Amino acid sequence: MNEKTCSLIARGKRGKEPVKSSTWAEVRAGQLVLLSKDEQVPADVLIISSSNPQGVVYVDTMALDGETNLK
């Protein structure tokens, strides 16, 4: 799972933040990761924003605790 690719937001000098491809093994604390719908995340993440108009995010934790309901 650590060798799967993810999208990192690279902090630019002019306010531009291009997205670059990386592996989960290369992700470090403090980096911004762009997540997509139904993407598996093999790391602890703090969700700071959502594209949902109400700002709602649902997380499936079945692989962690076996529960099938969304949180």
CNS distance restraints for C-alpha pairs under 8 A (distance, minus, plus):
assign (resid   1 and name CA) (resid  24 and name CA) 7.57 0.50 0.50
assign (resid   1 and name CA) (resid  42 and name CA) 6.84 0.50 0.50
assign (resid   2 and name CA) (resid  23 and name CA) 6.51 0.50 0.50
assign (resid   2 and name CA) (resid  24 and name CA) 4.78 0.50 0.50
assign (resid   2 and name CA) (resid  25 and name CA) 4.80 0.50 0.50
assign (resid   2 and name CA) (resid  42 and name CA) 7.17 0.50 0.50
assign (resid   3 and name CA) (resid  23 and name CA) 5.33 0.50 0.50
assign (resid   3 and name CA) (resid  24 and name CA) 6.10 0.50 0.50
assign (resid   3 and name CA) (resid  25 and name CA) 6.23 0.50 0.50
assign (resid   4 and name CA) (resid  23 and name CA) 5.48 0.50 0.50
assign (resid   4 and name CA) (resid  24 and name CA) 6.19 0.50 0.50
assign (resid   5 and name CA) (resid  21 and name CA) 6.45 0.50 0.50
assign (resid   5 and name CA) (resid  22 and name CA) 5.39 0.50 0.50
assign (resid   5 and name CA) (resid  23 and name CA) 4.29 0.50 0.50
assign (resid   5 and name CA) (resid  24 and name CA) 6.20 0.50 0.50
assign (resid   6 and name CA) (resid  21 and name CA) 5.80 0.50 0.50
assign (resid   6 and name CA) (resid  22 and name CA) 5.42 0.50 0.50
assign (resid   6 and name CA) (resid  23 and name CA) 5.64 0.50 0.50
assign (resid   6 and name CA) (resid  24 and name CA) 6.16 0.50 0.50
assign (resid   6 and name CA) (resid  33 and name CA) 7.30 0.50 0.50
assign (resid   6 and name CA) (resid  34 and name CA) 7.56 0.50 0.50
assign (resid   6 and name CA) (resid  35 and name CA) 7.80 0.50 0.50
assign (resid   7 and name CA) (resid  19 and name CA) 6.15 0.50 0.50
assign (resid   7 and name CA) (resid  20 and name CA) 5.66 0.50 0.50
assign (resid   7 and name CA) (resid  21 and name CA) 4.80 0.50 0.50
assign (resid   7 and name CA) (resid  22 and name CA) 6.20 0.50 0.50
assign (resid   7 and name CA) (resid  33 and name CA) 5.78 0.50 0.50
assign (resid   7 and name CA) (resid  34 and name CA) 5.31 0.50 0.50
assign (resid   7 and name CA) (resid  35 and name CA) 7.21 0.50 0.50
assign (resid   8 and name CA) (resid  19 and name CA) 5.56 0.50 0.50
assign (resid   8 and name CA) (resid  20 and name CA) 5.33 0.50 0.50
assign (resid   8 and name CA) (resid  21 and name CA) 6.21 0.50 0.50
assign (resid   8 and name CA) (resid  22 and name CA) 6.69 0.50 0.50
assign (resid   8 and name CA) (resid  31 and name CA) 7.15 0.50 0.50
assign (resid   8 and name CA) (resid  32 and name CA) 5.81 0.50 0.50
assign (resid   8 and name CA) (resid  33 and name CA) 4.59 0.50 0.50
assign (resid   8 and name CA) (resid  34 and name CA) 5.97 0.50 0.50
assign (resid   9 and name CA) (resid  17 and name CA) 5.94 0.50 0.50
assign (resid   9 and name CA) (resid  18 and name CA) 5.93 0.50 0.50
assign (resid   9 and name CA) (resid  19 and name CA) 4.55 0.50 0.50
assign (resid   9 and name CA) (resid  20 and name CA) 6.38 0.50 0.50
assign (resid   9 and name CA) (resid  31 and name CA) 7.48 0.50 0.50
assign (resid   9 and name CA) (resid  32 and name CA) 5.40 0.50 0.50
assign (resid   9 and name CA) (resid  33 and name CA) 6.06 0.50 0.50
assign (resid   9 and name CA) (resid  34 and name CA) 6.67 0.50 0.50
assign (resid  10 and name CA) (resid  17 and name CA) 5.40 0.50 0.50
assign (resid  10 and name CA) (resid  18 and name CA) 5.60 0.50 0.50
assign (resid  10 and name CA) (resid  19 and name CA) 6.00 0.50 0.50
assign (resid  10 and name CA) (resid  20 and name CA) 6.75 0.50 0.50
assign (resid  10 and name CA) (resid  32 and name CA) 7.68 0.50 0.50
assign (resid  11 and name CA) (resid  15 and name CA) 7.65 0.50 0.50
assign (resid  11 and name CA) (resid  16 and name CA) 7.18 0.50 0.50
assign (resid  11 and name CA) (resid  17 and name CA) 5.09 0.50 0.50
assign (resid  11 and name CA) (resid  18 and name CA) 7.37 0.50 0.50
assign (resid  12 and name CA) (resid  16 and name CA) 5.09 0.50 0.50
assign (resid  12 and name CA) (resid  17 and name CA) 5.10 0.50 0.50
assign (resid  12 and name CA) (resid  18 and name CA) 7.19 0.50 0.50
assign (resid  19 and name CA) (resid  34 and name CA) 7.99 0.50 0.50
assign (resid  22 and name CA) (resid  26 and name CA) 6.66 0.50 0.50
assign (resid  22 and name CA) (resid  27 and name CA) 7.64 0.50 0.50
assign (resid  23 and name CA) (resid  27 and name CA) 6.97 0.50 0.50
assign (resid  24 and name CA) (resid  42 and name CA) 7.44 0.50 0.50
assign (resid  27 and name CA) (resid  31 and name CA) 6.83 0.50 0.50
assign (resid  35 and name CA) (resid  39 and name CA) 6.60 0.50 0.50
assign (resid  49 and name CA) (resid  55 and name CA) 6.93 0.50 0.50
assign (resid  50 and name CA) (resid  55 and name CA) 5.12 0.50 0.50
assign (resid  50 and name CA) (resid  56 and name CA) 6.65 0.50 0.50
assign (resid  50 and name CA) (resid  57 and name CA) 6.64 0.50 0.50
assign (resid  51 and name CA) (resid  55 and name CA) 6.61 0.50 0.50
assign (resid  52 and name CA) (resid  56 and name CA) 5.91 0.50 0.50
assign (resid  52 and name CA) (resid  57 and name CA) 7.44 0.50 0.50
assign (resid  58 and name CA) (resid  70 and name CA) 5.77 0.50 0.50
assign (resid  58 and name CA) (resid  71 and name CA) 5.44 0.50 0.50
assign (resid  59 and name CA) (resid  70 and name CA) 5.47 0.50 0.50
assign (resid  59 and name CA) (resid  71 and name CA) 5.13 0.50 0.50
assign (resid  60 and name CA) (resid  68 and name CA) 6.96 0.50 0.50
assign (resid  60 and name CA) (resid  69 and name CA) 6.89 0.50 0.50
assign (resid  60 and name CA) (resid  70 and name CA) 4.97 0.50 0.50
assign (resid  60 and name CA) (resid  71 and name CA) 6.48 0.50 0.50
assign (resid  61 and name CA) (resid  65 and name CA) 6.16 0.50 0.50
assign (resid  61 and name CA) (resid  66 and name CA) 7.01 0.50 0.50
assign (resid  61 and name CA) (resid  67 and name CA) 6.52 0.50 0.50
assign (resid  61 and name CA) (resid  68 and name CA) 7.21 0.50 0.50
assign (resid  61 and name CA) (resid  70 and name CA) 7.27 0.50 0.50
assign (resid  61 and name CA) (resid  71 and name CA) 7.66 0.50 0.50
assign (resid  62 and name CA) (resid  66 and name CA) 4.21 0.50 0.50
assign (resid  62 and name CA) (resid  67 and name CA) 4.85 0.50 0.50
assign (resid  62 and name CA) (resid  68 and name CA) 5.39 0.50 0.50
assign (resid  62 and name CA) (resid  69 and name CA) 7.94 0.50 0.50
